[in-house]
Amino acid sequence: MAVVASAPGKVLLTGGYLVLERPNAGIVLSTNARFYAIVKPLYEELTPDSWAWAWTDVKLTSPQLSREIMYKMSLKSLALQCVSSSESRNPFVEYAVQYAVAAGHAIFDKNKKDALNKLLLHGLDITILGCNDFYSYRNQIEARGLPLTPEALASLPPFTSITFNSEELSGANSKPEVAKTGLGSSAAMTTAVVSALLHYLGVVNLSSSNGQQQEKDNVDLDMVHMIAQSAHCIAQGKVGSGFDVSTAVYGSQRYVRFSPEVISSAQVAATVTPIQEVIANIIKGNWDHERTKFSLPPLMTLLLGEPGTGGSSTPSMVGAVKKWQKSDPQKSQETWKKLSESNTALETQLNMLSKLAKEEWDAYKRLIENCSKLKSDKWMEQAAGPSQEAVVKSLLGAKDAMIGIRHHLRQMGEAAGVPIEPESQTQLLNATMDMEGVLLAGVPGAGGYDAVFAVILGDFGSNVTQAWSSGNVLALLVREDPRGVSLEICDPRTTEIASAVSSVHIE
């Protein structure tokens, strides 16, 4: 009996830096780039003396990295001991396994705990797979002599093995780093493993939610969120804002972070308290994050581009911004306030566009189709009647808000001495914002050299992807997909994955 679960990567549209502090909100979109976890028993049959075993086996396979790691897991303390030699450890998966099993111990009665231990005696065989979009395949595309286009990217087989940045290694003992595109691979991977394990162990039943964000509180998804959020924070050694895990669980949303204390107590306790107790406290904790359903207005498409300039270290950029906040509280507060106002303005206009689309669909659809072929200074000329004028006003209002967001992010970067929107990105984004049918363009999340995004009217954007390609920017195949965690029916490698990616349209 194999369980396959998947969780999406994310793009933080607004809320970079601000989302670290309550009650600032961030708008974050989930994507069609998904991480998969496949969980099944390692041994079909058990020997008669297995009831006396104190340890069980856990095998973790990552085909894209050509890695297989074996662990022994204590059925009493839930400690994991790596028994493979010379393999890179994966702390995100290790904590996901320990915390998911501990969740069963924390909530099950004696009979269910006995059944859980019996299931664990069969061992755990865990395979993880990430969609190509999480990683940079620029080197492979160039090595094949192909142009930097989405079509070239789509020609790679699904779950292509990942090339290491070997040229960046210094010394024989350096750990190879994989070039990533900034979609939150560790959060999506941790969430996929936690959700697959919790479902496999009978702690949650994901088939009732199956990736659809529900209006009512979904107890099972909330359990996945608490365990994945905790495992991810402890594995990375700090309590982040958590928007990436929240999006991996629930899908696209407006997000306000939880109070760090709900996990920081576990961080302290993790070294001295049994894992079962730590998880029991986390489950009972005050999870005060806020999330509201959100997705892009209809007939709008998210595009992502990879500039190929090596990526940026989010933690060091966040550290520099925090240092600046402390050294110049008055100026930093002023910039944050203006940035927050611009974020709110963009959110308001996007929500208004969704509302107008619902109320006057035909007029909205016609206008968006016409404006998708024109630069923004010609949009108002297309408006026939008050309802279409209202749409254009919101489109231009959203564009102005984005210009404000970028301005304040650049100010913050200059003051803190970090390249939040580097000069090369500024030139690229200005040129993109000036193209036909482009509503927004910016740097997602903490900014830097990782990626750029654009939101376009309609679902083609070929003018944008062509312009990006000629400027050495690889347009990715990523689009918004508002689904969160999902239970899959089979191993994704056995499914035919279409190379053409169409945008998701929610009416």
Salt bridges, closest charged atoms under 4 A:
ASP57 OD1 - LYS72 NZ 2.63
GLU94 OE2 - ARG89 NE 2.63
ASP114 OD2 - LYS110 NZ 2.99
GLU215 OE2 - LYS293 NZ 3.63
ASP288 OD1 - ARG22 NH1 3.75
GLU306 OE2 - ARG138 NE 3.56
GLU334 OE2 - LYS338 NZ 3.85
GLU341 OE2 - LYS337 NZ 2.98
GLU347 OE2 - ARG254 NE 2.67
GLU359 OE2 - LYS355 NZ 3.08
GLU369 OE2 - LYS365 NZ 3.35
GLU421 OE1 - ARG406 NE 2.86
GLU421 OE2 - ARG410 NH1 2.91
ASP434 OD2 - LYS375 NZ 3.67
ASP481 OD2 - ARG483 NE 3.27
ASP491 OD2 - ARG493 NH2 2.75
